[in-house]
Amino acid sequence: MRRNQMIPTLLLTAVVAACGGGEDMAEHEADQEAEMAAAPATETAAGCFLQGATIEEAGERPSPLHTTELSVGGTEGTLCYGAPSARDREVMGGLVPYGELWRTGANEATAIHLEGPAVIGGIELDAGSYSLYTMPNEGEWEVFLNSSVERWGIPISDEVRETEIGSFTVTPEATDGMVETLDFSFESSGEASAELVMEWENTRIRIPVEAGM
């Protein structure tokens, strides 16, 4: 299993303490998100697009930048995502509403950077970068892949959706226990097949990944 690598979070504890919890934290995150979304785009760091932040600053956010390495059929890749935490909030059906599009992370669009071809959820992809977002529901999730990557994760507007490549469905399952912080891991089941596994709170989804042609 390839677990995600967390970008250093040197000031995260101080940020949380200063902002408090519950509604104070939610308001702080909303204000900070609005500021970052309006900031100019900066560099691509460690393969991840950042909006108005350096890689060090991205590691100090309340939802810090995480990465997960991918490898299937000779194709290497990286998943970049902001990793929010529950902080005593109801996540699925609450913080993440059912029946609505979710960036499946925080901050910038959750993105997969592939160095070669791959097949994700039955969708054939060439080498390149793709954003990933979902529509959660209690019994089924729809997962979307999109060619629009270098952008803030919300809103997922009609303009963004015009560049969707395709979608597929997965069935959510229960985790073994509470997962406080959103986590993506990569689980290989052979040279040509694997799963990208997302867990948060008490929910897990498995996204099939196969070797491309």
C-alpha positions, 0 to 999 in steps of 0.5 A: 500500500502506498500511503499519502505523503503529507506536506509539512504542517509547521504552523497547523497547531497554531492556526487551529488554536487561534481559530478555535473549533466548531463555527469559529473554525468553519468561518475562518476556513470560509474566509481563508478559502475566499482569499486564496481563491481570489489570489493569483495562481503561483507555481506548480510545486511537487507536481501539484498546482497551487493557487496563491500559495507556496508549497510551504504555505500549502502545508500550513493550511487548516486543510494541508496539501497531501500527495499520494503516489500511483504506479500501475502498468509502468505508469507513475503518477501523483494525486494532489488534494487538500486534506480536511479534518472532521473536527467534531463535525458530521461529514457525510450528509452534513459537511459533504451534502448528499446529491451535490458535487464535491471537490473531494478534498479542499482548496485547489481541485483534487488532481491526478497527474499521470506520466503515462496512460492509465484507465481509471473507472473504465475511462481511458486516459493519456499521460497528463493531468486531470481533476477528480470530483464526486457526487456522494450519495448514501448508496452510490457515488458518481466519480467524475474526471475532468481536463480542467485542473489548474483552478480552485476546487469550487465552484464546479460550475457549468463552465467547468463541467463542459470539460468533463471527460467521463464519469463512473459509479462506485459503491461506498463501504464502511471503514473499520473506525473513525478516520479524522482526516480525509485520506487517499491511499493507493493499493496495488493488486498486481502489475496491471490493476490497483485501487485508489482508496478514499476514506473519511469519517466512516466512509470508504470508496474504491476507485479502480485503476488499470494499466493503459494501452 
